[in-house]
Every structure is written in structure tokens, then in C-alpha cells.
Amino acid sequence: MTTLLTVKNLKTSYMTGQGEVQSVRGVDFAIQQGEVIGLVGESGSGKSVTAKSIMGLIQPPGRIMDGQVLFHDTDLLSIPEKELRKIRGNRISMIFQDPMTSLNPVIRVGKQLTEVIMRHQKVGKSEARKQAIQLLRDVGIPSPEERIDQYPHEFSGGMRQRVMIAMALSCKPELLIADEPTTALDVTIQAQILKLMQQLQKHTNTAIMLITHDLGVVAQVCSKVVVMYGGLIMEEGAVEEIFENPLHPYTQGLLKSIPKSVTGTRERLEAIEGTPPDMLAPPSGCPFMERCPFAGSICSKMPTYRQTETGHRSLCWIGQDVQGNDTKPRKED
């Protein structure tokens, strides 16, 4: 399988009046061609900042402090903005959480879609309109010949999100980054949008990086999971391994907070006690230490990754044979 995107030691901060907010503190992962990867974690973990860093969308007071983002062999962090624009929106596209803030409310949907196609594919207005109608049809919008001339406010939330997906796919990108694409939608529409993304991925072989806080969504559509917390990757592995044998206490806590759908059973959901770390002064050790039920004094030092033969890795001292490891043994479920 061909490696499409490689992120190495990515560090992104925001300079505020109170000091430097270290949103992403050294992130490494890769995405293979045609792969669907889930980037999960609670609010403030660094998921969206990672995505914006990849896309070159970090604006002041934000600043990328270090790292590389290799798209094939091109470092997106070192090329001129003019070169980046040729890739962004063309070979790499992004769907944002709220389509109403991404679509211009005073411009017809068709005009917004055809402008993207004309800019990146270098085709005329007539051909761009024809492609736009077909894209709207592909994403399940009824009567696309009529809907193409309507304004965003004439579409429902789910339909606006479908328009954003059509726009993102208009140039047949190699990588689609979807930042919480179903958060503002009801459960039925969420399922439809996720099914649509799965179908389009299979049809086009586009790699997808799905950013979400919902592990249930990840279980439905992803093949690999990257769990973030405190600006770092806590755990990474195949979906089956993460769900069946989570290695990091934070991942275990996230999984225990998912409602079970087994008929006839009633289980109390478990919350993760405590609050996330202050990224103005992040801890020098494990960022999850203060909330972890298994933490020992060794956790005040930053752990190294513990990795299995399958590539399943966890940033945790638990299970590591090192001197002074006083972490509490975890009870196996």
C-alpha cells in the first residue's frame, strides 16, 4: 500500500496574551492510499489544529513551530503558498463541521460549486455546471438541475453538508479531511452522511481522515484509529485492536463512555474524572496522569511508545519493563 501522507513531529502553538498555548506537541502518523483513519479525542485535544496544520490553514496568532507534513514526497510546510493552493482543495480537500459557515449565504450553491471546478480543473462554465449537477446527484441531492440554482438557506442541514462533500470531491482528491462532519446533524442524517462517505470512498479510492469525538462513528467507517489527548497521540492502531484491546487508560475511558446497544441490558456509563491539562503550561510527563486511575510517580516523566508487532502503539508506562515503574496493574475486562 502506498503512503499518501506522513506527519512528522508536528508542533503547532497559539501565541496569546497569557502565553503560548501548545495545541499540538509533536505528532507523528501516516495515512495510506485509500485508507480511512479516525482521529479521535475530546475537545481541545489537538485534532482540528492538526488538520488545519496539514491544510496550511493556521492563521495568526497560530504558528507551526516544527515538523514536516509530507504529501507523497512534498513537504507542505515548506512550499510557497502559491504551490500549496494547487494542492489544497484539489488533491487534498476538507469538509468543515458547520456547512453554513463554509458556504457563502448570498451566492447560489451552483456558482460556488462551479467556481471550484473551474479553478482546479481548468474547464469552461458549461462543462463545470454539468459536472456540478452530476456531483449533486452523486451525493444524493434530489432534482439537482433545480437545486443547483438555489441558495444555501434553501437547503436543510443535511443537504448543505452533502453540498460540502460534493464540493470537496469535485476535483477527485487523493485525501479528504472531514472535521466533525456529522456533529450538527440528527442521528438519521448522520447515518446517511457516513454511508455516503463510505460509498464515495469505495468508488473513488479517496483516503479519508475523519476527525470526531465519537468512537461509535469510528467503529462504523474507519480501519485505523489515532487517539489524541493533550496535543499528543496517546494510542494508534487498527480499529479491531483498539476496540478489543485498548492499551491506554484514556482510550479505555473513552470506550467505557459509549452507550451499549445490547438489548435487555442496563449499564451505567463511566465518566472520565477530572479535566484536560492546561495547554498554556502542559505537564512534562504524561498529560493524562492527573486523571488516570493507574498512574504512578514514573508518569511524571514523559513515557515512550509501547508498540506491538502489529503496529499498535500506546504512549504509556503501563506494561513497560523499566526500572522504577510503579504504575498500578490494570484489571483486564
C-alpha positions in Angstrom: 0.0 0.0 0.0 1.3 3.5 -0.9 1.9 6.0 1.8 0.0 9.2 0.9 0.6 11.5 3.8 3.2 11.4 6.6 3.1 13.7 9.6 6.4 14.0 11.5 6.9 15.8 14.8 4.2 18.3 14.1 4.1 21.1 16.7 1.6 24.0 16.5 1.0 26.7 19.0 -1.1 29.8 19.5 0.5 33.0 20.9 -1.9 34.7 23.3 -1.7 37.4 25.9 -1.4 34.8 28.6 1.4 32.9 26.8 2.0 30.1 24.3 -0.9 27.6 24.0 0.8 24.4 22.8 -2.1 22.8 20.9 -0.1 20.1 19.1 3.1 19.0 20.8 4.9 16.5 18.5 2.5 14.4 16.4 3.6 11.5 14.1 1.3 9.4 11.9 0.8 8.3 8.3 -2.2 7.8 6.0 -2.1 5.1 3.3 -3.7 5.5 -0.1 -7.4 4.7 0.1 -7.3 4.3 3.9 -10.0 5.6 6.3 -8.4 6.8 9.5 -10.2 8.2 12.6 -8.7 11.0 14.6 -10.5 11.0 18.0 -10.3 12.7 21.3 -12.3 15.2 23.4 -12.5 18.9 22.7 -9.1 20.7 23.0 -7.0 17.5 22.3 -5.5 19.0 19.1 -7.5 17.1 16.4 -8.7 20.1 14.4 -5.5 22.0 14.8 -3.6 19.0 13.4 -6.0 19.0 10.4 -5.6 22.8 9.8 -1.8 22.5 10.1 -1.9 19.8 7.3 -4.0 22.1 5.1 -1.9 25.2 5.8 -4.9 27.0 7.4 -3.2 28.0 10.6 -3.7 31.8 11.0 -2.1 34.2 13.4 -1.8 34.1 16.4 -1.3 30.4 15.5 2.1 29.3 14.3 3.5 25.9 13.2 6.6 25.6 15.4 8.2 22.4 14.0 7.7 19.3 11.9 7.0 18.1 8.4 3.8 17.2 6.5 4.9 15.0 3.6 2.3 14.6 0.9 3.9 12.0 -1.3 7.4 13.5 -1.1 6.4 17.2 -0.9 6.7 18.9 2.5 3.5 21.0 2.6 5.0 23.1 5.4 8.0 24.3 3.4 6.5 25.1 -0.1 5.3 28.6 -1.1 1.6 29.5 -0.6 1.1 29.6 -4.4 2.2 25.9 -4.7 0.2 24.9 -1.6 -3.0 26.3 -3.2 -2.5 24.0 -6.2 -2.7 21.0 -3.7 -5.2 22.4 -1.2 -8.8 22.0 -2.4 -7.6 20.0 -5.4 -5.5 16.9 -4.3 -6.4 17.4 -0.6 -9.9 18.6 0.3 -11.5 19.4 3.7 -15.1 19.3 5.0 -15.7 21.5 8.0 -18.1 20.9 10.9 -20.7 23.6 10.1 -21.5 23.9 6.3 -23.4 27.1 6.8 -20.2 28.9 7.8 -18.4 27.4 4.8 -21.0 28.2 2.2 -21.5 31.8 1.2 -25.2 32.6 2.1 -25.6 35.2 -0.7 -24.2 33.2 -3.6 -26.1 30.3 -5.3 -24.9 26.8 -4.5 -24.2 26.1 -8.2 -22.0 29.2 -8.6 -19.9 28.2 -5.5 -19.5 24.6 -6.8 -18.7 25.5 -10.4 -16.1 28.1 -9.3 -14.2 25.4 -7.5 -14.4 23.1 -10.5 -13.3 25.8 -13.0 -10.4 26.9 -10.8 -8.9 23.5 -10.3 -9.9 21.6 -13.5 -9.5 24.4 -16.0 -12.8 23.7 -17.7 -15.4 26.2 -19.1 -18.6 27.3 -17.3 -20.9 25.0 -19.2 -18.8 21.9 -18.5 -18.3 22.9 -14.9 -22.1 23.3 -14.4 -22.7 19.8 -16.0 -20.1 18.3 -13.6 -21.7 20.2 -10.6 -25.1 18.8 -11.4 -23.7 15.3 -11.6 -21.8 15.7 -8.3 -25.0 16.9 -6.5 -26.8 13.8 -7.9 -23.9 11.6 -6.7 -24.2 12.8 -3.2 -28.0 12.2 -3.1 -29.5 15.6 -3.6 -32.9 15.2 -5.5 -33.6 17.3 -8.6 -30.1 18.6 -8.8 -30.9 20.5 -12.1 -33.2 22.7 -10.0 -31.4 22.7 -6.7 -28.2 24.0 -8.2 -29.7 27.5 -8.7 -30.8 27.7 -5.0 -29.2 29.5 -2.1 -27.7 27.7 0.9 -30.6 28.7 3.2 -33.0 26.8 0.9 -31.2 23.5 1.9 -31.6 21.5 5.1 -28.5 21.0 7.3 -28.0 17.5 5.9 -28.3 18.7 2.3 -25.9 21.6 3.0 -23.4 19.0 4.3 -23.9 17.0 1.1 -23.1 20.1 -0.9 -19.9 20.5 1.0 -19.0 16.8 0.3 -19.7 17.4 -3.4 -17.5 20.5 -3.4 -14.7 18.6 -1.6 -14.9 15.7 -4.1 -15.3 17.9 -7.2 -11.6 17.6 -8.0 -11.3 13.9 -7.1 -8.9 14.5 -4.2 -6.5 11.9 -3.1 -7.2 12.8 0.6 -10.4 14.1 2.2 -10.2 15.6 5.7 -13.6 15.6 7.4 -13.7 17.6 10.6 -16.7 16.5 12.7 -18.9 16.3 9.5 -22.0 15.0 11.3 -21.9 16.8 14.7 -24.7 19.3 13.9 -27.0 16.7 12.3 -29.6 14.5 13.8 -28.9 10.7 14.1 -30.8 9.7 10.9 -29.0 12.3 8.8 -25.6 11.4 10.5 -26.1 7.8 9.3 -26.9 8.9 5.8 -23.8 11.2 5.6 -21.5 8.4 6.9 -22.9 5.9 4.5 -22.4 8.4 1.7 -18.8 9.0 2.6 -18.2 5.2 2.7 -19.7 4.7 -0.7 -17.7 7.6 -2.2 -14.5 6.3 -0.7 -15.0 2.8 -2.2 -16.0 4.3 -5.6 -13.1 6.8 -5.8 -10.4 5.2 -3.5 -10.0 8.5 -1.8 -8.3 8.3 1.6 -10.3 9.9 4.4 -9.1 11.4 7.7 -12.3 11.6 9.9 -12.0 13.9 12.9 -14.5 13.1 15.6 -15.1 12.7 19.4 -17.5 9.8 18.7 -15.8 6.4 18.8 -19.1 4.8 17.6 -18.7 6.7 14.3 -15.2 5.5 14.1 -16.3 1.9 14.5 -18.6 2.2 11.6 -16.4 3.7 8.9 -12.7 3.6 9.9 -9.9 1.0 9.5 -7.4 2.8 11.8 -7.7 5.0 14.9 -5.4 7.7 16.2 -6.4 8.8 19.8 -5.3 12.3 20.8 -5.1 13.9 24.2 -3.2 17.0 25.4 -1.7 17.7 22.0 -0.2 14.2 21.7 -1.1 10.8 20.2 -2.0 8.6 23.1 -2.7 5.5 21.1 -2.8 4.3 17.5 -3.9 1.0 15.9 -6.3 -0.9 13.8 -10.0 -0.4 14.7 -10.4 -4.0 15.8 -7.3 -3.9 18.1 -8.3 -0.5 19.7 -11.8 -1.7 20.5 -10.9 -5.2 21.6 -7.7 -4.4 23.4 -7.2 -0.7 24.2 -3.8 -0.2 25.8 -4.0 3.3 27.1 -6.2 4.2 30.1 -7.5 7.3 28.2 -8.8 5.1 25.3 -10.2 2.7 27.9 -12.1 5.6 29.5 -13.5 6.7 26.1 -14.7 3.3 25.2 -16.5 2.9 28.6 -18.3 6.1 28.0 -20.0 4.7 24.8 -23.6 3.6 25.4 -24.1 -0.1 24.9 -26.9 -1.2 22.5 -27.3 -4.7 23.7 -31.0 -5.5 24.1 -32.2 -6.0 27.6 -29.1 -4.7 29.4 -28.7 -1.6 31.5 -25.3 -0.3 32.3 -24.1 2.9 34.0 -21.9 5.0 31.7 -18.5 5.8 33.2 -17.2 9.3 33.1 -13.5 10.2 33.0 -13.0 12.2 36.2 -11.0 15.4 36.2 -10.3 18.0 33.4 -7.9 18.1 30.5 -4.4 19.7 31.1 -3.8 23.5 30.7 -2.0 23.8 27.3 -0.5 27.1 28.4 1.6 25.0 30.8 1.3 21.4 29.7 2.8 18.8 32.1 6.3 17.5 31.3 5.1 13.9 31.8 2.0 12.0 30.7 -0.8 14.6 30.1 -3.3 12.1 31.4 -1.5 11.4 34.7 -3.9 13.5 36.9 -7.0 11.7 35.6 -5.5 8.2 35.3 -6.6 5.6 37.9 -3.4 3.6 37.3 -0.8 6.4 37.4 2.4 6.1 39.5 5.2 8.6 40.2 7.0 7.4 37.0 4.2 9.1 35.0 5.7 12.5 35.9 8.2 11.6 33.1 7.0 11.5 29.5 6.6 7.9 28.6 7.9 6.3 25.4 5.7 4.5 23.0 5.0 0.8 23.7 4.4 -0.9 20.4 3.2 -4.4 19.4 4.2 -6.4 16.4 1.1 -5.3 14.5 2.0 -1.6 14.9 -0.5 -1.0 17.7 1.2 1.7 19.9 0.5 3.4 23.2 2.2 6.4 24.9 2.0 4.9 28.4 4.3 3.4 31.1 1.9 0.6 31.8 3.3 -2.8 30.7 6.8 -1.4 30.1 9.7 -3.2 31.8 11.7 -0.2 33.1 13.3 0.5 36.4 11.0 2.4 38.9 7.8 1.6 37.0 5.2 1.9 39.8 2.1 2.1 37.7 -0.8 0.2 39.1 -1.7 -3.0 37.3 -4.8 -2.7 35.1 -7.7 -5.1 35.7 -8.4 -6.9 32.4 -12.0 -6.6 31.3 
